[in-house]
Amino acid sequence: MTTKQLSIFLENRIGRTKEVVEILSNAGIDILAFTIADSAEFGILRLIVSDIEKAAKQLKEAKISAIQTDVLWIPMDERIGALAEVLSKLAEGNVSIEYMYVCYSDSKPYIVIRPAQMELDKCEQIFG
């Protein structure tokens, strides 16, 4: 299923991620998935949250730039080989992946995938 993700570019300095998390927490927004990719000078914080519109508004008010991106939010079985099966389906569908990460929500594993060139329609067909 397709869902929205927030991508936030943050300078690498102590406490910057904490600031973002506190803004969301204080607004009553639950973080469902979370990953950080970094370089020497900045990081990209990617989040899936319980209320993306409210989160975007709160971040904008705090002068933190965030963009919304469509990603796939795919539930997985919690067993050996489940991730390999998901990746096999994507390979068989000739879908390239920009990035992905795994998270747990409601005690279930999910994989978050950003297909290259936004092949979301193709992915939705693969995973129904």
RODOLO-415454 format. One record per residue: residue in three letters; z, x, y of N, C-alpha, C in turn. Coordinates in Angstrom, 1 decimal, always signed. Layout:
N
residuo:n_c3:n_c1:n_c2:ca_c3:ca_c1:ca_c2:c_c3:c_c1:c_c2
ALA:Z:X:Y:Z:X:Y:Z:X:Y
...
END
This chain:
128
residuo:n_c3:n_c1:n_c2:ca_c3:ca_c1:ca_c2:c_c3:c_c1:c_c2
MET:+0.0:+0.8:-1.2:+0.0:+0.0:+0.0:+0.0:+0.9:+1.2
THR:-0.7:+0.4:+2.3:-0.7:+1.2:+3.5:+0.5:+0.8:+4.4
THR:+1.0:+1.9:+5.0:+2.1:+1.7:+5.9:+1.9:+2.6:+7.1
LYS:+2.7:+2.4:+8.1:+2.7:+3.3:+9.3:+3.8:+4.4:+9.3
GLN:+3.4:+5.5:+9.7:+4.3:+6.7:+9.8:+4.3:+7.2:+11.2
LEU:+5.4:+7.7:+11.7:+5.5:+8.3:+13.0:+5.4:+9.8:+12.8
SER:+4.6:+10.4:+13.6:+4.5:+11.9:+13.6:+4.9:+12.3:+15.0
ILE:+5.9:+13.2:+15.0:+6.5:+13.7:+16.2:+6.4:+15.2:+16.3
PHE:+5.8:+15.7:+17.4:+5.7:+17.2:+17.6:+7.0:+17.6:+18.3
LEU:+7.7:+18.5:+17.7:+8.9:+19.0:+18.3:+8.9:+20.5:+18.4
GLU:+9.4:+21.0:+19.5:+9.6:+22.5:+19.6:+10.7:+23.0:+18.7
ASN:+10.5:+24.1:+18.2:+11.5:+24.7:+17.3:+12.7:+25.2:+18.1
ARG:+13.7:+24.4:+18.2:+15.0:+24.8:+18.8:+16.1:+24.0:+18.2
ILE:+17.2:+24.6:+18.1:+18.4:+24.1:+17.5:+18.7:+22.7:+18.0
GLY:+18.9:+21.8:+17.1:+19.4:+20.4:+17.5:+18.3:+19.4:+17.9
ARG:+17.0:+19.9:+17.9:+15.9:+19.0:+18.3:+15.7:+17.8:+17.3
THR:+15.7:+18.2:+16.0:+15.6:+17.1:+15.0:+16.8:+16.2:+15.0
LYS:+18.0:+16.7:+15.2:+19.2:+15.9:+15.4:+19.1:+14.9:+16.5
GLU:+18.5:+15.3:+17.6:+18.3:+14.4:+18.7:+17.5:+13.2:+18.3
VAL:+16.4:+13.4:+17.6:+15.5:+12.3:+17.2:+16.2:+11.4:+16.2
VAL:+16.9:+12.0:+15.2:+17.6:+11.2:+14.2:+18.7:+10.4:+14.9
GLU:+19.4:+10.9:+15.9:+20.5:+10.2:+16.6:+19.9:+9.0:+17.4
ILE:+18.8:+9.2:+18.0:+18.1:+8.1:+18.8:+17.8:+7.0:+17.9
LEU:+17.3:+7.3:+16.7:+16.9:+6.2:+15.8:+18.2:+5.6:+15.2
SER:+19.1:+6.4:+14.8:+20.4:+5.9:+14.3:+21.1:+5.0:+15.3
ASN:+21.2:+5.4:+16.5:+21.9:+4.6:+17.5:+21.2:+3.3:+17.8
ALA:+19.9:+3.2:+17.5:+19.1:+2.0:+17.7:+19.1:+1.1:+16.4
GLY:+19.8:+1.6:+15.4:+19.9:+0.8:+14.1:+18.7:+0.8:+13.3
ILE:+17.9:+1.9:+13.4:+16.7:+2.1:+12.7:+16.9:+3.0:+11.5
ASP:+16.6:+2.5:+10.3:+16.7:+3.2:+9.0:+15.6:+4.2:+8.8
ILE:+15.8:+5.4:+8.4:+14.8:+6.3:+8.1:+14.6:+6.2:+6.6
LEU:+13.4:+5.8:+6.2:+13.0:+5.6:+4.8:+12.4:+6.8:+4.1
ALA:+11.7:+7.6:+4.9:+11.1:+8.8:+4.4:+11.0:+9.8:+5.6
PHE:+11.1:+11.1:+5.2:+11.3:+12.2:+6.2:+10.8:+13.5:+5.7
THR:+9.9:+14.2:+6.5:+9.5:+15.5:+6.1:+9.2:+16.3:+7.4
ILE:+9.4:+17.6:+7.3:+9.1:+18.5:+8.5:+8.2:+19.6:+8.0
ALA:+7.1:+19.8:+8.8:+6.3:+21.0:+8.6:+6.4:+21.8:+9.8
ASP:+6.6:+23.1:+9.7:+6.9:+23.9:+10.9:+6.0:+25.1:+11.0
SER:+5.9:+25.6:+12.2:+5.3:+26.9:+12.5:+6.3:+27.7:+13.3
ALA:+5.9:+28.8:+13.9:+6.9:+29.6:+14.6:+7.4:+28.9:+15.9
GLU:+6.5:+28.1:+16.5:+6.8:+27.5:+17.8:+7.1:+26.0:+17.8
PHE:+6.6:+25.3:+16.8:+6.8:+23.8:+16.8:+6.9:+23.3:+15.4
GLY:+7.3:+22.1:+15.3:+7.3:+21.4:+14.0:+6.7:+20.1:+14.1
ILE:+6.3:+19.5:+13.0:+5.8:+18.1:+12.9:+6.8:+17.4:+12.1
LEU:+7.5:+16.5:+12.7:+8.4:+15.6:+12.0:+7.7:+14.3:+11.6
ARG:+7.6:+14.0:+10.4:+7.0:+12.8:+9.9:+8.0:+11.8:+9.3
LEU:+8.0:+10.6:+9.8:+9.0:+9.6:+9.4:+8.3:+8.3:+9.1
ILE:+8.9:+7.6:+8.1:+8.6:+6.2:+7.8:+10.0:+5.6:+8.1
VAL:+10.0:+4.5:+8.9:+11.2:+3.9:+9.4:+11.2:+2.4:+9.1
SER:+12.3:+1.8:+9.2:+12.5:+0.4:+9.0:+11.8:-0.5:+10.1
ASP:+11.7:+0.0:+11.3:+11.1:-0.8:+12.4:+10.3:+0.2:+13.3
ILE:+9.0:+0.4:+13.0:+8.2:+1.4:+13.6:+8.0:+1.1:+15.1
GLU:+7.9:-0.2:+15.5:+7.7:-0.5:+16.9:+8.9:-0.2:+17.7
LYS:+10.1:-0.6:+17.2:+11.3:-0.3:+17.9:+11.5:+1.2:+18.0
ALA:+11.2:+1.9:+16.9:+11.4:+3.4:+16.9:+10.5:+4.1:+17.9
ALA:+9.2:+3.6:+18.0:+8.3:+4.2:+18.9:+8.8:+4.0:+20.4
LYS:+9.3:+2.8:+20.6:+9.8:+2.4:+22.0:+11.0:+3.3:+22.3
GLN:+11.9:+3.4:+21.4:+13.1:+4.2:+21.7:+12.8:+5.7:+21.9
LEU:+11.8:+6.2:+21.2:+11.4:+7.6:+21.4:+10.7:+7.8:+22.7
LYS:+9.9:+6.8:+23.0:+9.1:+6.9:+24.3:+10.1:+6.9:+25.5
GLU:+11.1:+6.0:+25.4:+12.1:+6.0:+26.4:+12.9:+7.3:+26.6
ALA:+13.0:+8.1:+25.5:+13.7:+9.4:+25.5:+12.7:+10.5:+25.8
LYS:+11.5:+10.1:+26.1:+10.4:+11.1:+26.5:+10.1:+12.0:+25.3
ILE:+10.1:+11.4:+24.1:+9.6:+12.1:+22.9:+8.3:+11.5:+22.5
SER:+7.3:+12.3:+22.4:+6.0:+11.8:+22.0:+5.9:+11.6:+20.5
ALA:+5.4:+10.4:+20.1:+5.2:+10.1:+18.7:+3.9:+9.3:+18.6
ILE:+3.2:+9.6:+17.5:+2.0:+8.9:+17.2:+2.2:+8.2:+15.9
GLN:+1.5:+7.0:+15.8:+1.6:+6.2:+14.6:+0.3:+6.6:+13.7
THR:+0.5:+6.7:+12.5:-0.5:+7.1:+11.5:-0.4:+6.2:+10.3
ASP:-1.6:+5.8:+9.8:-1.6:+5.1:+8.5:-1.5:+6.0:+7.4
VAL:-0.6:+5.7:+6.4:-0.5:+6.5:+5.2:-0.3:+5.5:+4.0
LEU:-0.5:+6.1:+2.8:-0.2:+5.3:+1.6:+1.2:+5.5:+1.2
TRP:+1.8:+4.4:+0.8:+3.2:+4.3:+0.4:+3.2:+3.8:-1.0
ILE:+3.2:+4.7:-2.0:+2.9:+4.3:-3.4:+4.2:+4.4:-4.2
PRO:+4.7:+3.3:-4.9:+5.8:+3.4:-5.8:+5.4:+4.2:-7.0
MET:+6.3:+5.0:-7.6:+6.1:+5.7:-8.8:+7.1:+5.4:-9.8
ASP:+6.8:+5.5:-11.1:+7.8:+5.5:-12.1:+8.6:+6.8:-12.1
GLU:+9.8:+6.7:-12.4:+10.7:+7.9:-12.5:+10.7:+8.4:-13.9
ARG:+9.6:+9.2:-14.1:+9.4:+9.8:-15.5:+8.5:+11.0:-15.3
ILE:+8.6:+11.9:-16.3:+7.8:+13.1:-16.3:+6.3:+12.6:-16.4
GLY:+5.5:+13.2:-15.6:+4.0:+12.9:-15.6:+3.6:+11.8:-14.6
ALA:+4.5:+11.1:-14.0:+4.1:+10.0:-13.1:+3.3:+10.6:-11.9
LEU:+3.8:+11.7:-11.3:+3.0:+12.2:-10.2:+1.7:+12.7:-10.6
ALA:+1.6:+13.3:-11.8:+0.3:+13.8:-12.3:-0.7:+12.7:-12.4
GLU:-0.2:+11.5:-12.8:-1.1:+10.3:-13.0:-1.6:+9.9:-11.6
VAL:-0.7:+9.8:-10.6:-1.2:+9.4:-9.3:-2.2:+10.4:-8.8
LEU:-2.0:+11.7:-8.9:-2.9:+12.7:-8.5:-4.2:+12.6:-9.3
SER:-4.2:+12.3:-10.5:-5.4:+12.2:-11.4:-6.2:+11.0:-10.9
LYS:-5.6:+9.9:-10.5:-6.3:+8.8:-10.0:-7.1:+9.1:-8.7
LEU:-6.4:+9.9:-7.8:-7.0:+10.3:-6.6:-8.2:+11.2:-6.8
ALA:-8.0:+12.1:-7.8:-9.1:+13.1:-8.1:-10.3:+12.3:-8.7
GLU:-10.0:+11.4:-9.6:-11.1:+10.6:-10.2:-11.8:+9.8:-9.1
GLY:-11.1:+9.3:-8.1:-11.7:+8.6:-7.0:-12.3:+9.5:-5.9
ASN:-12.3:+10.8:-6.1:-12.8:+11.8:-5.2:-12.2:+11.7:-3.8
VAL:-10.8:+11.5:-3.8:-10.1:+11.4:-2.6:-9.4:+12.8:-2.3
SER:-9.6:+13.3:-1.2:-9.0:+14.6:-0.7:-7.7:+14.2:+0.0
ILE:-6.7:+15.0:-0.1:-5.4:+14.8:+0.5:-5.1:+15.8:+1.6
GLU:-4.8:+15.2:+2.8:-4.4:+16.1:+3.9:-3.0:+16.6:+3.7
TYR:-2.1:+15.7:+3.3:-0.7:+16.1:+3.0:-0.1:+15.0:+2.2
MET:+1.1:+15.3:+1.6:+1.8:+14.3:+0.8:+3.3:+14.7:+0.7
TYR:+4.1:+13.8:+0.5:+5.5:+14.1:+0.2:+6.1:+13.0:-0.6
VAL:+7.2:+13.3:-1.3:+7.9:+12.3:-2.2:+9.2:+11.9:-1.5
CYS:+9.6:+10.7:-1.7:+10.9:+10.3:-1.1:+11.5:+9.2:-2.1
TYR:+12.7:+8.8:-1.8:+13.4:+7.8:-2.6:+13.7:+6.7:-1.6
SER:+13.5:+5.4:-2.0:+13.9:+4.3:-1.2:+14.4:+3.2:-2.2
ASP:+15.6:+2.7:-1.9:+16.2:+1.7:-2.8:+16.2:+2.3:-4.3
SER:+16.6:+3.5:-4.3:+16.8:+4.3:-5.6:+15.5:+4.3:-6.4
LYS:+14.3:+4.2:-5.8:+13.0:+4.3:-6.5:+12.2:+5.4:-5.8
PRO:+11.5:+6.2:-6.6:+10.6:+7.2:-6.0:+9.3:+6.6:-5.4
TYR:+8.9:+7.2:-4.3:+7.7:+6.8:-3.7:+6.9:+8.1:-3.3
ILE:+5.6:+8.0:-3.3:+4.8:+9.1:-2.8:+4.1:+8.7:-1.6
VAL:+4.2:+9.5:-0.5:+3.5:+9.2:+0.7:+2.3:+10.1:+0.8
ILE:+1.2:+9.5:+1.0:-0.1:+10.3:+1.0:-0.9:+10.0:+2.2
ARG:-1.4:+11.0:+2.9:-2.3:+10.9:+4.0:-3.6:+11.5:+3.4
PRO:-4.6:+10.5:+3.1:-5.8:+11.0:+2.6:-6.7:+11.6:+3.7
ALA:-7.5:+12.6:+3.3:-8.4:+13.3:+4.3:-9.4:+12.2:+4.7
GLN:-9.8:+12.3:+5.9:-10.8:+11.4:+6.5:-10.5:+10.0:+6.3
MET:-9.2:+9.7:+6.2:-8.6:+8.4:+6.1:-9.4:+7.5:+5.2
GLU:-9.4:+7.9:+3.9:-10.0:+7.1:+2.9:-9.1:+6.0:+2.3
LEU:-8.4:+5.3:+3.2:-7.4:+4.4:+2.8:-7.9:+3.2:+2.0
ASP:-9.1:+2.7:+2.4:-9.7:+1.6:+1.7:-9.9:+2.0:+0.2
LYS:-10.5:+3.2:+0.0:-10.7:+3.7:-1.3:-9.4:+3.8:-2.1
CYS:-8.4:+4.3:-1.5:-7.1:+4.5:-2.1:-6.5:+3.1:-2.4
GLU:-6.6:+2.2:-1.6:-6.0:+0.8:-1.8:-6.7:+0.2:-3.0
GLN:-8.0:+0.5:-3.2:-8.7:+0.0:-4.4:-8.2:+0.7:-5.7
ILE:-7.9:+2.0:-5.6:-7.5:+2.7:-6.7:-6.1:+2.2:-7.2
PHE:-5.2:+2.0:-6.2:-3.8:+1.6:-6.6:-3.5:+0.1:-6.5
GLY:-4.5:-0.6:-6.1:-4.4:-2.1:-6.0:-3.4:-2.5:-5.1
END
